[in-house]
């Protein structure tokens, strides 16, 4: 049986990144508290930095740049 991938809302991802940046705790600790991997927070932080308000467009949605290409 395959592994089921969890889906997180945009708000959850943004809050996880915010907590990691402002809590003063190590990212691994924040991730453990939220029940996610620290890798997820690192990826979400990178996506927010690169795409800003267009980060996390949702399942099946593309950013404006991806649609253009």
MDAnalysis code that builds the backbone (N, CA, C; Angstrom):
import MDAnalysis as mda
import numpy as np

u = mda.Universe.empty(207, n_residues=69, atom_resindex=np.repeat(np.arange(69), 3), trajectory=True)
u.add_TopologyAttr("name", ["N", "CA", "C"] * 69)
u.add_TopologyAttr("resid", np.arange(1, 70))
u.add_TopologyAttr("resname", ["UNK", "UNK", "UNK", "UNK", "UNK", "UNK", "UNK", "UNK", "UNK", "UNK", "UNK", "UNK", "UNK", "UNK", "UNK", "UNK", "UNK", "UNK", "UNK", "UNK", "UNK", "UNK", "UNK", "UNK", "UNK", "UNK", "UNK", "UNK", "UNK", "UNK", "UNK", "UNK", "UNK", "UNK", "UNK", "UNK", "UNK", "UNK", "UNK", "UNK", "UNK", "UNK", "UNK", "UNK", "UNK", "UNK", "UNK", "UNK", "UNK", "UNK", "UNK", "UNK", "UNK", "UNK", "UNK", "UNK", "UNK", "UNK", "UNK", "UNK", "UNK", "UNK", "UNK", "UNK", "UNK", "UNK", "UNK", "UNK", "UNK"])
u.atoms.positions = np.array([
    [0.845, -1.186, 0.000],
    [0.000, 0.000, 0.000],
    [0.884, 1.240, 0.000],
    [0.527, 2.240, -0.787],
    [1.332, 3.452, -0.920],
    [1.189, 4.380, 0.267],
    [2.135, 5.274, 0.369],
    [2.122, 6.262, 1.443],
    [1.142, 7.382, 1.095],
    [0.344, 7.776, 2.057],
    [-0.627, 8.847, 1.852],
    [0.046, 10.178, 2.174],
    [-0.001, 11.092, 1.220],
    [0.607, 12.403, 1.410],
    [-0.406, 13.340, 2.058],
    [-0.005, 13.961, 3.137],
    [-0.887, 14.905, 3.824],
    [-0.927, 16.216, 3.059],
    [-2.077, 16.862, 3.095],
    [-2.262, 18.143, 2.435],
    [-2.522, 19.192, 3.510],
    [-1.764, 20.270, 3.462],
    [-1.902, 21.347, 4.441],
    [-2.430, 22.602, 3.753],
    [-3.203, 23.357, 4.493],
    [-3.763, 24.592, 3.935],
    [-2.669, 25.658, 3.805],
    [-2.944, 26.629, 2.985],
    [-2.042, 27.772, 2.816],
    [-1.806, 28.460, 4.159],
    [-2.877, 28.617, 4.932],
    [-2.777, 29.287, 6.226],
    [-1.868, 28.516, 7.185],
    [-1.989, 27.195, 7.187],
    [-1.142, 26.371, 8.051],
    [0.326, 26.544, 7.675],
    [0.606, 26.503, 6.389],
    [1.992, 26.638, 5.915],
    [2.562, 28.002, 6.288],
    [1.776, 29.052, 6.067],
    [2.251, 30.403, 6.395],
    [2.491, 30.547, 7.902],
    [1.591, 29.979, 8.703],
    [1.743, 30.051, 10.154],
    [2.961, 29.259, 10.625],
    [3.211, 28.102, 10.021],
    [4.382, 27.299, 10.378],
    [5.665, 28.070, 10.079],
    [5.720, 28.721, 8.938],
    [6.895, 29.516, 8.566],
    [7.048, 30.700, 9.518],
    [5.933, 31.358, 9.854],
    [5.977, 32.488, 10.775],
    [6.472, 32.050, 12.153],
    [5.955, 30.939, 12.649],
    [6.394, 30.437, 13.953],
    [7.884, 30.110, 13.950],
    [8.344, 29.480, 12.878],
    [9.758, 29.125, 12.783],
    [10.634, 30.375, 12.795],
    [10.134, 31.456, 12.211],
    [10.917, 32.686, 12.117],
    [10.871, 33.515, 13.393],
    [9.768, 33.438, 14.136],
    [9.592, 34.375, 15.246],
    [9.587, 33.758, 16.642],
    [9.501, 32.445, 16.734],
    [9.351, 31.818, 18.053],
    [10.649, 31.755, 18.851],
    [11.780, 31.853, 18.181],
    [13.059, 31.722, 18.865],
    [13.452, 30.267, 19.089],
    [12.597, 29.355, 18.666],
    [12.881, 27.926, 18.804],
    [13.538, 27.422, 17.518],
    [14.312, 26.341, 17.620],
    [14.856, 25.730, 16.395],
    [13.720, 25.234, 15.493],
    [13.958, 25.265, 14.199],
    [12.938, 24.822, 13.245],
    [12.502, 23.394, 13.548],
    [13.437, 22.535, 13.921],
    [13.096, 21.143, 14.228],
    [12.100, 21.061, 15.387],
    [12.250, 21.939, 16.378],
    [11.342, 21.953, 17.526],
    [9.955, 22.425, 17.100],
    [9.887, 23.487, 16.316],
    [8.603, 23.999, 15.820],
    [7.911, 22.921, 14.989],
    [8.670, 22.273, 14.117],
    [8.104, 21.226, 13.265],
    [7.553, 20.085, 14.105],
    [8.290, 19.656, 15.096],
    [7.848, 18.568, 15.970],
    [6.555, 18.968, 16.694],
    [6.498, 20.210, 17.185],
    [5.293, 20.697, 17.867],
    [4.074, 20.677, 16.943],
    [4.299, 20.933, 15.661],
    [3.204, 20.980, 14.687],
    [2.902, 19.619, 14.067],
    [3.767, 18.630, 14.332],
    [3.559, 17.298, 13.783],
    [3.944, 17.170, 12.322],
    [4.917, 17.984, 11.909],
    [5.396, 17.934, 10.524],
    [6.911, 17.798, 10.535],
    [7.493, 17.625, 9.356],
    [8.945, 17.518, 9.270],
    [9.571, 18.902, 9.146],
    [10.805, 19.007, 9.614],
    [11.497, 20.283, 9.464],
    [11.764, 20.587, 7.995],
    [11.870, 19.545, 7.190],
    [12.059, 19.731, 5.751],
    [10.876, 20.482, 5.144],
    [9.679, 20.184, 5.625],
    [8.487, 20.877, 5.119],
    [8.584, 22.373, 5.373],
    [8.982, 22.738, 6.586],
    [9.094, 24.170, 6.899],
    [10.151, 24.829, 6.021],
    [11.274, 24.152, 5.831],
    [12.322, 24.713, 4.970],
    [11.799, 24.919, 3.545],
    [11.060, 23.949, 3.010],
    [10.515, 24.065, 1.651],
    [9.483, 25.183, 1.562],
    [8.618, 25.254, 2.560],
    [7.584, 26.300, 2.557],
    [8.202, 27.679, 2.685],
    [9.236, 27.804, 3.507],
    [9.917, 29.089, 3.681],
    [10.554, 29.527, 2.358],
    [11.164, 28.574, 1.668],
    [11.792, 28.864, 0.375],
    [10.736, 29.280, -0.654],
    [9.616, 28.559, -0.676],
    [8.560, 28.896, -1.631],
    [7.974, 30.276, -1.360],
    [7.768, 30.611, -0.097],
    [7.273, 31.945, 0.245],
    [8.260, 33.028, -0.163],
    [9.558, 32.774, 0.056],
    [10.578, 33.761, -0.297],
    [10.627, 33.975, -1.809],
    [10.448, 32.910, -2.568],
    [10.553, 32.999, -4.025],
    [9.276, 33.523, -4.679],
    [8.108, 33.172, -4.120],
    [6.849, 33.471, -4.795],
    [5.934, 34.436, -4.057],
    [6.279, 34.791, -2.833],
    [5.471, 35.744, -2.079],
    [4.014, 35.359, -2.005],
    [3.141, 36.262, -2.387],
    [1.700, 36.033, -2.272],
    [1.195, 34.949, -3.224],
    [1.992, 34.572, -4.209],
    [1.582, 33.520, -5.138],
    [2.041, 32.135, -4.686],
    [2.693, 32.053, -3.524],
    [3.115, 30.761, -3.007],
    [1.891, 29.950, -2.611],
    [1.999, 28.646, -2.712],
    [0.943, 27.708, -2.316],
    [-0.374, 27.968, -3.035],
    [-0.402, 27.901, -4.366],
    [-1.624, 28.200, -5.094],
    [-2.737, 27.167, -4.889],
    [-2.416, 26.004, -4.370],
    [-3.432, 24.981, -4.129],
    [-3.362, 23.877, -5.159],
    [-4.031, 22.792, -4.861],
    [-4.000, 21.613, -5.718],
    [-4.542, 21.936, -7.112],
    [-3.735, 21.642, -8.104],
    [-4.162, 21.842, -9.480],
    [-4.071, 23.272, -9.973],
    [-3.652, 24.188, -9.132],
    [-3.540, 25.580, -9.533],
    [-2.081, 25.917, -9.810],
    [-1.882, 26.875, -10.642],
    [-0.543, 27.311, -10.992],
    [-0.378, 28.786, -10.687],
    [0.872, 29.176, -10.492],
    [1.148, 30.590, -10.339],
    [0.970, 31.249, -11.705],
    [0.897, 32.570, -11.716],
    [0.737, 33.288, -12.981],
    [1.871, 32.971, -13.952],
    [3.098, 32.861, -13.460],
    [4.247, 32.553, -14.318],
    [4.118, 31.159, -14.913],
    [3.687, 30.175, -14.106],
    [3.526, 28.819, -14.622],
    [2.435, 28.757, -15.689],
    [1.353, 29.500, -15.493],
    [0.283, 29.532, -16.478],
    [0.760, 30.151, -17.784],
    [1.596, 31.174, -17.671],
    [2.114, 31.869, -18.853],
    [2.973, 30.935, -19.692],
    [3.769, 30.112, -19.036],
    [4.653, 29.175, -19.753],
    [3.839, 28.043, -20.297],
])
